[in-house]
Amino acid sequence: MTTASPTFTRKRTGEIRAVCLDVDDTLVDYSSSSRAALASMVGNADAWSLWQRITDDHVSRQLAGELQYEQMRNIRTQAFFAALGEDLSLGEATRRELGRQEVLSSSWCLFPDAIPMLDWLRATGLPIAAISNASGRHQRMKIAQLGLAEYFDAVLIAGEVGCAKPDRVIFHTACLALGVPPGDTVHVGDRLHADAIGARDAGMHGVWINRVGPTGGTLPAGLSSIETLAELPELLVCELSTAHA
């Protein structure tokens, strides 16, 4: 579901006055946890790319309101095994998915650079929001379990807002919650299109965190790129804060 973007009446100053952050694979090393959980279910993580494609498809259906979250997980796992050539009953797929979820939730961990960066942001007094393309209860549990909740002034989750990145509505809703217009807000995330380009197109400063290092491609216009969150303070202070002064 997509709604109209909020209207901001505050005048743009060109200064960075708020920061928005993606959660999975930006603050949380979600891929490592998810790979471990997949390996626990099938014996290895060789089918990781297949798992990601099927998951993205089913999450899109869930965010569109076609499936409930718990239903989506089980049907997704059934579809994954079908793609591997194993036809499971929904009951058996559910049993395997529950086992995977147990491993996943017990292996969540933060990247080492996450808390130092969040502490620095807190010390600056900048308001902080999390923007996540996930479902509400599951993601809020993760945020709380990892001690992240105390850092956020607002948490925007696609499954609750009714739209997902790169839709500008979820970015604008976060800015509205922080009381800062998009032009004075940075968003940092690991997905080039959904996070960095989506934020840029919503009028924010889009920052792509590319933890895999140089890809040899050209960074799209209007974006910044970092390889670790340790680089974010310098980017905010030395580059973005003066970009529109």
Secondary structure, DSSP 8 states (H G I E B T S, - for coil): ---------S---SS--EEEE--BTTTB-HHHHHHHHHHHHHSSSTTHHHHHHHHHHHHHHHHTTSS-HHHHHHHHHHHHHHHTT----HHHHHHHHHHHHHHHHHS--B-TTHHHHHHHHHHHT--EEEEESS-HHHHHHHHHHTT-GGG-SEEEEHHHHS--TT-HHHHHHHHHHHT--GGGEEEEES-IIIIIIHHHHTTSEEEEE-TT---SS---TTEEEESSGGGHHHIIIIIGGGTT-
